[in-house]
């Protein structure tokens, strides 16, 4: 199953991006540093959001609270609860009640499905329902998709230097939908699976094809990341972080190109090397500057 295999139009850089100045997403907290001095830090906000599909409660997620419509639709897509031909008749979000309701023309009932869950390694308690794994063998990813190493070097630089909530407050994951050397849609959340789901929701609601896309994440290349990327129909997954053994095994099984430890002039491919076009020598790429290594945040640096 894939979202789309149709040719896609050329999309611009950062068509959708984080808004680190959104006051709802972080708050100032006073503390004390290792020298006994007062420090004021921005910390990421975290709030509950309960998702309903029509009249049925599906899940309660912990999220930073932005783009609840995209998060809700993406979650349902990635859990096989929305079909490609479903018609959404409404998405209602009540910030005070902390709920979002997705309404469809088709009547839905997933009582039995919800009894079978797999707890994943994702941050903030990721969950995959069992029938997602049952359908994994049906996935077909575009064999002719390509990633040029020149695109990879350009993407890692521009994503790392893009203003983000991570650089403001830290303690957050980012995921980016890319097309060639352009970072098209950039989402952040406290759990990487939430950031993935926001991108899936954006793609579904805007009819964005997946076959020519590249998916970038700041988090580990786990089984969950591989499953969700493949379920979305995206053939190439990149991370600046490392791999898990099951993630690599699943990527090889489904034919997903898996690139990890992508930082500055370096990267490692553990699956799908045939999609990689080595058109740029690593020594010609710019090394990653220490200030852009994602191990802290500007908030912490400013109080050092």
C-alpha positions as a Markdown table, in Angstrom:
| # | Residue | x | y | z |
|---|---|---|---|---|
| 1 | Unk | 0.0 | 0.0 | 0.0 |
| 2 | Unk | 1.2 | 3.5 | -0.9 |
| 3 | Unk | -0.3 | 7.0 | -0.8 |
| 4 | Unk | 0.6 | 7.6 | -4.4 |
| 5 | Unk | 2.9 | 6.6 | -7.2 |
| 6 | Unk | 2.0 | 9.5 | -9.6 |
| 7 | Unk | 4.6 | 12.0 | -10.8 |
| 8 | Unk | 4.8 | 15.0 | -8.5 |
| 9 | Unk | 5.1 | 18.7 | -9.3 |
| 10 | Unk | 8.2 | 20.5 | -8.1 |
| 11 | Unk | 7.6 | 21.8 | -4.6 |
| 12 | Unk | 9.5 | 24.8 | -3.0 |
| 13 | Unk | 11.9 | 24.8 | -0.1 |
| 14 | Unk | 10.2 | 24.9 | 3.3 |
| 15 | Unk | 6.7 | 25.2 | 2.0 |
| 16 | Unk | 5.7 | 24.4 | 5.6 |
| 17 | Unk | 8.1 | 24.9 | 8.5 |
| 18 | Unk | 8.4 | 25.2 | 12.3 |
| 19 | Unk | 7.4 | 28.4 | 14.0 |
| 20 | Unk | 9.8 | 28.7 | 16.9 |
| 21 | Unk | 8.2 | 32.1 | 17.8 |
| 22 | Unk | 4.8 | 30.5 | 18.5 |
| 23 | Unk | 4.4 | 31.2 | 22.2 |
| 24 | Unk | 2.1 | 28.2 | 22.7 |
| 25 | Unk | 4.9 | 25.7 | 21.9 |
| 26 | Unk | 7.4 | 26.6 | 24.6 |
| 27 | Unk | 7.5 | 28.5 | 27.9 |
| 28 | Unk | 10.2 | 30.2 | 30.0 |
| 29 | Unk | 11.3 | 28.4 | 33.1 |
| 30 | Unk | 13.7 | 29.7 | 35.8 |
| 31 | Unk | 16.3 | 27.4 | 37.2 |
| 32 | Unk | 19.9 | 27.1 | 38.6 |
| 33 | Unk | 23.0 | 26.1 | 36.7 |
| 34 | Unk | 26.1 | 24.1 | 37.9 |
| 35 | Unk | 27.6 | 27.3 | 39.3 |
| 36 | Unk | 24.6 | 28.2 | 41.4 |
| 37 | Unk | 23.5 | 31.0 | 39.0 |
| 38 | Unk | 20.0 | 31.7 | 38.0 |
| 39 | Unk | 19.2 | 30.7 | 34.4 |
| 40 | Unk | 16.1 | 31.3 | 32.3 |
| 41 | Unk | 15.4 | 28.6 | 29.7 |
| 42 | Unk | 12.8 | 28.0 | 27.0 |
| 43 | Unk | 11.3 | 24.5 | 27.5 |
| 44 | Unk | 9.0 | 22.7 | 25.1 |
| 45 | Unk | 5.3 | 22.6 | 26.0 |
| 46 | Unk | 3.6 | 19.2 | 26.1 |
| 47 | Unk | -0.1 | 18.6 | 26.2 |
| 48 | Unk | -2.6 | 15.7 | 25.7 |
| 49 | Unk | -4.7 | 15.4 | 22.6 |
| 50 | Unk | -7.4 | 12.8 | 22.4 |
| 51 | Unk | -8.3 | 11.7 | 18.8 |
| 52 | Unk | -11.7 | 10.5 | 17.8 |
| 53 | Unk | -12.6 | 9.0 | 14.5 |
| 54 | Unk | -16.3 | 9.7 | 14.1 |
| 55 | Unk | -17.8 | 8.7 | 17.4 |
| 56 | Unk | -15.0 | 6.3 | 18.5 |
| 57 | Unk | -12.1 | 7.3 | 20.7 |
| 58 | Unk | -8.9 | 6.1 | 19.2 |
| 59 | Unk | -5.9 | 7.3 | 21.2 |
| 60 | Unk | -4.6 | 10.0 | 23.5 |
| 61 | Unk | -1.3 | 11.5 | 22.3 |
| 62 | Unk | 1.2 | 13.7 | 24.0 |
| 63 | Unk | 2.1 | 16.5 | 21.6 |
| 64 | Unk | 3.4 | 20.1 | 21.4 |
| 65 | Unk | -0.1 | 21.0 | 20.2 |
| 66 | Unk | 0.5 | 22.6 | 16.8 |
| 67 | Unk | -1.2 | 21.3 | 13.6 |
| 68 | Unk | -3.7 | 18.9 | 15.4 |
| 69 | Unk | -5.6 | 18.4 | 12.1 |
| 70 | Unk | -2.5 | 17.1 | 10.3 |
| 71 | Unk | -1.5 | 15.0 | 13.3 |
| 72 | Unk | -4.9 | 13.4 | 13.5 |
| 73 | Unk | -5.2 | 12.6 | 9.8 |
| 74 | Unk | -1.6 | 11.3 | 9.6 |
| 75 | Unk | -2.1 | 9.0 | 12.6 |
| 76 | Unk | -5.2 | 7.5 | 11.1 |
| 77 | Unk | -3.5 | 7.0 | 7.7 |
| 78 | Unk | -0.4 | 5.4 | 9.2 |
| 79 | Unk | -2.6 | 3.0 | 11.3 |
| 80 | Unk | -4.7 | 1.9 | 8.3 |
| 81 | Unk | -7.8 | 3.6 | 9.8 |
| 82 | Unk | -8.2 | 5.9 | 6.8 |
| 83 | Unk | -8.4 | 4.5 | 3.3 |
| 84 | Unk | -7.0 | 6.2 | 0.2 |
| 85 | Unk | -10.6 | 6.7 | -1.1 |
| 86 | Unk | -12.1 | 7.9 | 2.2 |
| 87 | Unk | -13.8 | 11.3 | 2.2 |
| 88 | Unk | -13.2 | 13.5 | 5.2 |
| 89 | Unk | -16.3 | 15.6 | 5.9 |
| 90 | Unk | -14.8 | 17.5 | 8.8 |
| 91 | Unk | -12.0 | 17.9 | 11.3 |
| 92 | Unk | -13.0 | 19.6 | 14.6 |
| 93 | Unk | -10.4 | 20.6 | 17.2 |
| 94 | Unk | -11.4 | 21.9 | 20.7 |
| 95 | Unk | -8.3 | 23.3 | 22.4 |
| 96 | Unk | -10.0 | 23.6 | 25.8 |
| 97 | Unk | -11.2 | 20.0 | 25.8 |
| 98 | Unk | -8.0 | 18.7 | 24.2 |
| 99 | Unk | -9.7 | 16.7 | 21.6 |
| 100 | Unk | -9.7 | 16.4 | 17.8 |
| 101 | Unk | -12.5 | 14.7 | 15.9 |
| 102 | Unk | -12.0 | 13.4 | 12.3 |
| 103 | Unk | -15.4 | 12.8 | 10.6 |
| 104 | Unk | -15.6 | 10.6 | 7.5 |
| 105 | Unk | -18.4 | 9.9 | 5.0 |
| 106 | Unk | -17.8 | 6.1 | 5.6 |
| 107 | Unk | -19.0 | 4.6 | 8.8 |
| 108 | Unk | -16.1 | 3.3 | 10.8 |
| 109 | Unk | -15.7 | 0.8 | 13.7 |
| 110 | Unk | -12.2 | -0.3 | 14.8 |
| 111 | Unk | -13.1 | -1.9 | 18.2 |
| 112 | Unk | -11.5 | -5.2 | 17.3 |
| 113 | Unk | -8.4 | -3.6 | 15.6 |
| 114 | Unk | -7.6 | -1.6 | 18.7 |
| 115 | Unk | -7.3 | -4.8 | 20.9 |
| 116 | Unk | -4.1 | -5.7 | 19.0 |
| 117 | Unk | -1.3 | -3.2 | 19.7 |
| 118 | Unk | 2.5 | -3.2 | 19.4 |
| 119 | Unk | 4.3 | -0.8 | 21.7 |
| 120 | Unk | 7.2 | 0.7 | 19.7 |
| 121 | Unk | 10.5 | 2.3 | 20.6 |
| 122 | Unk | 9.2 | 5.7 | 19.6 |
| 123 | Unk | 9.4 | 8.6 | 22.1 |
| 124 | Unk | 6.3 | 9.4 | 24.0 |
| 125 | Unk | 5.0 | 5.8 | 23.8 |
| 126 | Unk | 4.6 | 5.1 | 20.1 |
| 127 | Unk | 2.0 | 2.5 | 19.2 |
| 128 | Unk | 1.5 | 0.5 | 16.0 |
| 129 | Unk | -1.7 | -1.6 | 15.6 |
| 130 | Unk | -1.0 | -5.3 | 14.7 |
| 131 | Unk | -2.7 | -5.3 | 11.3 |
| 132 | Unk | -0.2 | -2.7 | 10.1 |
| 133 | Unk | 2.5 | -5.3 | 10.4 |
| 134 | Unk | 0.2 | -7.8 | 8.7 |
| 135 | Unk | 0.0 | -5.6 | 5.6 |
| 136 | Unk | 3.7 | -4.8 | 5.5 |
| 137 | Unk | 4.4 | -7.4 | 2.8 |
| 138 | Unk | 2.0 | -5.7 | 0.4 |
| 139 | Unk | 4.1 | -2.5 | 0.2 |
| 140 | Unk | 5.8 | -1.7 | -3.1 |
| 141 | Unk | 8.2 | 1.2 | -3.2 |
| 142 | Unk | 9.3 | 3.0 | -6.4 |
| 143 | Unk | 12.4 | 1.1 | -7.6 |
| 144 | Unk | 13.5 | 4.0 | -9.9 |
| 145 | Unk | 13.6 | 6.6 | -7.1 |
| 146 | Unk | 17.0 | 8.2 | -6.6 |
| 147 | Unk | 18.9 | 10.3 | -4.1 |
| 148 | Unk | 22.1 | 12.1 | -5.3 |
| 149 | Unk | 24.8 | 12.6 | -2.7 |
| 150 | Unk | 24.9 | 16.3 | -3.6 |
| 151 | Unk | 21.2 | 16.5 | -2.6 |
| 152 | Unk | 22.0 | 14.7 | 0.6 |
| 153 | Unk | 24.8 | 17.1 | 1.6 |
| 154 | Unk | 22.6 | 20.1 | 0.7 |
| 155 | Unk | 19.6 | 18.8 | 2.7 |
| 156 | Unk | 21.5 | 18.0 | 5.9 |
| 157 | Unk | 23.0 | 21.5 | 5.9 |
| 158 | Unk | 19.8 | 23.5 | 5.3 |
| 159 | Unk | 17.7 | 21.4 | 7.7 |
| 160 | Unk | 20.3 | 21.8 | 10.5 |
| 161 | Unk | 20.5 | 25.6 | 10.0 |
| 162 | Unk | 16.8 | 26.2 | 9.6 |
| 163 | Unk | 15.2 | 28.1 | 12.5 |
| 164 | Unk | 13.3 | 25.6 | 14.6 |
| 165 | Unk | 11.9 | 24.9 | 18.0 |
| 166 | Unk | 14.8 | 22.5 | 18.6 |
| 167 | Unk | 17.3 | 25.3 | 18.3 |
| 168 | Unk | 15.2 | 27.5 | 20.6 |
| 169 | Unk | 14.4 | 25.0 | 23.3 |
| 170 | Unk | 15.7 | 21.5 | 22.5 |
| 171 | Unk | 14.0 | 18.3 | 23.7 |
| 172 | Unk | 12.1 | 17.7 | 20.4 |
| 173 | Unk | 12.3 | 15.7 | 17.2 |
| 174 | Unk | 12.1 | 16.9 | 13.7 |
| 175 | Unk | 11.0 | 15.2 | 10.4 |
| 176 | Unk | 11.3 | 16.7 | 7.0 |
| 177 | Unk | 9.7 | 15.7 | 3.7 |
| 178 | Unk | 12.2 | 16.3 | 0.9 |
| 179 | Unk | 12.1 | 16.4 | -2.9 |
| 180 | Unk | 15.6 | 16.2 | -4.5 |
| 181 | Unk | 17.6 | 18.9 | -2.7 |
| 182 | Unk | 14.6 | 20.8 | -1.3 |
| 183 | Unk | 13.3 | 20.5 | 2.2 |
| 184 | Unk | 9.5 | 20.8 | 1.5 |
| 185 | Unk | 7.7 | 20.2 | 4.7 |
| 186 | Unk | 9.4 | 20.4 | 8.2 |
| 187 | Unk | 7.5 | 19.2 | 11.3 |
| 188 | Unk | 8.5 | 19.0 | 14.9 |
| 189 | Unk | 7.1 | 17.3 | 18.0 |
| 190 | Unk | 8.0 | 15.7 | 21.3 |
| 191 | Unk | 7.8 | 12.2 | 19.7 |
| 192 | Unk | 9.2 | 11.6 | 16.3 |
| 193 | Unk | 6.2 | 9.4 | 15.4 |
| 194 | Unk | 4.0 | 12.6 | 15.9 |
| 195 | Unk | 6.2 | 14.5 | 13.5 |
| 196 | Unk | 6.0 | 11.7 | 11.0 |
| 197 | Unk | 2.2 | 11.6 | 11.3 |
| 198 | Unk | 1.9 | 15.4 | 10.7 |
| 199 | Unk | 3.8 | 15.0 | 7.4 |
| 200 | Unk | 1.6 | 12.0 | 6.4 |
| 201 | Unk | -1.5 | 14.1 | 7.2 |
| 202 | Unk | -0.2 | 17.1 | 5.2 |
| 203 | Unk | 0.6 | 14.8 | 2.2 |
| 204 | Unk | -2.9 | 13.1 | 2.3 |
| 205 | Unk | -4.9 | 16.4 | 2.7 |
| 206 | Unk | -2.9 | 18.0 | -0.1 |
| 207 | Unk | -2.6 | 15.0 | -2.5 |
| 208 | Unk | 1.2 | 15.0 | -2.4 |
| 209 | Unk | 2.6 | 12.0 | -4.2 |
| 210 | Unk | 5.2 | 10.0 | -2.3 |
| 211 | Unk | 7.2 | 8.0 | -4.9 |
| 212 | Unk | 9.8 | 10.7 | -5.6 |
| 213 | Unk | 10.2 | 11.9 | -2.0 |
| 214 | Unk | 12.9 | 11.5 | 0.6 |
| 215 | Unk | 12.1 | 11.4 | 4.3 |
| 216 | Unk | 14.6 | 12.9 | 6.8 |
| 217 | Unk | 14.4 | 12.5 | 10.6 |
| 218 | Unk | 16.6 | 13.6 | 13.4 |
| 219 | Unk | 15.8 | 10.5 | 15.4 |
| 220 | Unk | 17.0 | 6.9 | 15.3 |
| 221 | Unk | 16.2 | 4.6 | 12.3 |
| 222 | Unk | 14.0 | 2.2 | 14.3 |
| 223 | Unk | 11.5 | -0.3 | 13.1 |
| 224 | Unk | 8.7 | 2.2 | 13.7 |
| 225 | Unk | 10.4 | 4.8 | 11.4 |
| 226 | Unk | 10.9 | 2.2 | 8.7 |
| 227 | Unk | 7.3 | 1.0 | 8.9 |
| 228 | Unk | 5.8 | 4.4 | 8.8 |
| 229 | Unk | 8.0 | 5.7 | 6.0 |
| 230 | Unk | 7.2 | 2.6 | 3.9 |
| 231 | Unk | 3.5 | 2.8 | 4.7 |
| 232 | Unk | 3.5 | 6.4 | 3.4 |
| 233 | Unk | 5.0 | 5.1 | 0.1 |
| 234 | Unk | 8.3 | 7.0 | 0.5 |
| 235 | Unk | 11.2 | 5.0 | -0.8 |
| 236 | Unk | 14.2 | 6.7 | 0.9 |
| 237 | Unk | 14.7 | 7.4 | 4.6 |
| 238 | Unk | 17.6 | 9.5 | 6.0 |
| 239 | Unk | 18.7 | 10.3 | 9.5 |
| 240 | Unk | 21.6 | 12.0 | 11.2 |
| 241 | Unk | 21.3 | 9.3 | 13.9 |
| 242 | Unk | 22.0 | 5.6 | 14.0 |
| 243 | Unk | 20.2 | 2.3 | 13.2 |
| 244 | Unk | 18.5 | -0.5 | 15.0 |
| 245 | Unk | 18.9 | -4.1 | 13.8 |
| 246 | Unk | 15.2 | -4.6 | 13.2 |
| 247 | Unk | 14.9 | -1.3 | 11.4 |
| 248 | Unk | 17.6 | -2.4 | 9.0 |
| 249 | Unk | 16.0 | -5.9 | 8.6 |
| 250 | Unk | 12.6 | -4.4 | 7.7 |
| 251 | Unk | 14.1 | -1.8 | 5.4 |
| 252 | Unk | 15.8 | -4.6 | 3.4 |
| 253 | Unk | 12.7 | -6.7 | 3.4 |
| 254 | Unk | 10.5 | -3.9 | 1.9 |
| 255 | Unk | 13.2 | -2.4 | -0.4 |
| 256 | Unk | 13.6 | 0.9 | 1.5 |
| 257 | Unk | 16.8 | 2.9 | 1.1 |
| 258 | Unk | 18.1 | 3.5 | 4.6 |
| 259 | Unk | 20.8 | 6.2 | 5.1 |
| 260 | Unk | 22.0 | 7.0 | 8.6 |
| 261 | Unk | 24.7 | 9.0 | 10.4 |
| 262 | Unk | 24.3 | 11.7 | 7.8 |
| 263 | Unk | 26.3 | 14.6 | 9.2 |
| 264 | Unk | 28.4 | 17.0 | 7.3 |
| 265 | Unk | 30.6 | 15.0 | 5.0 |
| 266 | Unk | 29.6 | 11.5 | 6.3 |
| 267 | Unk | 26.8 | 9.0 | 5.9 |
| 268 | Unk | 26.2 | 5.2 | 5.9 |
| 269 | Unk | 23.8 | 3.3 | 3.7 |
| 270 | Unk | 22.6 | -0.1 | 5.1 |
| 271 | Unk | 19.8 | -0.8 | 2.6 |
| 272 | Unk | 18.9 | 0.2 | -0.9 |
| 273 | Unk | 22.3 | 1.4 | -2.1 |
| 274 | Unk | 21.1 | 1.0 | -5.7 |
| 275 | Unk | 19.1 | 4.3 | -5.3 |
| 276 | Unk | 22.1 | 6.3 | -4.3 |
| 277 | Unk | 23.8 | 8.3 | -7.1 |
| 278 | Unk | 27.4 | 9.2 | -6.0 |
| 279 | Unk | 27.7 | 12.5 | -7.9 |
| 280 | Unk | 29.7 | 14.5 | -5.3 |
| 281 | Unk | 32.9 | 13.6 | -3.5 |
| 282 | Unk | 32.6 | 13.8 | 0.3 |
| 283 | Unk | 35.6 | 16.0 | 0.6 |
| 284 | Unk | 33.9 | 18.6 | -1.5 |
| 285 | Unk | 30.9 | 18.8 | 1.0 |
| 286 | Unk | 31.0 | 21.3 | 3.8 |
| 287 | Unk | 31.8 | 19.8 | 7.3 |
| 288 | Unk | 29.2 | 20.2 | 9.9 |
| 289 | Unk | 29.8 | 23.3 | 12.1 |
| 290 | Unk | 29.9 | 22.5 | 15.8 |
| 291 | Unk | 27.2 | 25.1 | 16.6 |
| 292 | Unk | 24.8 | 23.1 | 14.4 |
| 293 | Unk | 25.4 | 19.7 | 15.9 |
| 294 | Unk | 22.1 | 18.7 | 17.4 |
| 295 | Unk | 23.2 | 17.9 | 20.9 |
| 296 | Unk | 21.9 | 21.0 | 22.6 |
| 297 | Unk | 19.9 | 24.1 | 22.0 |
| 298 | Unk | 20.6 | 27.9 | 21.8 |
| 299 | Unk | 18.6 | 28.3 | 25.0 |
| 300 | Unk | 21.3 | 26.2 | 26.9 |
| 301 | Unk | 24.2 | 27.8 | 25.0 |
| 302 | Unk | 23.0 | 31.3 | 25.9 |
| 303 | Unk | 23.3 | 30.5 | 29.6 |
| 304 | Unk | 26.7 | 28.8 | 29.4 |
